[in-house]
Amino acid sequence: MRVALACCAAIGLLVGVSAAAGSAALQVTGPSPLTIRGVFFVPSERVTVVAHVKGRYVMEVTADKAGTFTARFTGVSLSHCLGYTVRATGSRGSHAYLRSLPECASPGPAP
């Protein structure tokens, strides 16, 4: 009986970690320099953040005890009609993806 309870507790713990990893999210908190905030990552997890904005930029960060982090890409700025993607992958299974493809009007013929 104790073994069965221990197994159920271990499975519940694994499901909890998996659910937390699946709910990780990213948001842009600043356009210049590009600043990304990650939430709901596994606490103290190493996270690789890759941003594609007119090039590829990579940064390694560590989530804090609450599972959050901030990544500032010095020298990288977003502009009005510039699309970008950001992917964050944690060493313990957390992952999140952010993409922006703005619909900007193309310049029409000059009068």
Buried (B, 14 or more C-beta within 10 A) or exposed (E): EEEEEEEEEEEEEEEEBEEBBEEBBBEBEBBEEBBBBBBBBBBEBBBBBBBEBEEEBEBEBEBEEEBEBEBEBEEBEBEEEBBBBBBBBBBBBBBBEBEEEEEEEEEEEEE
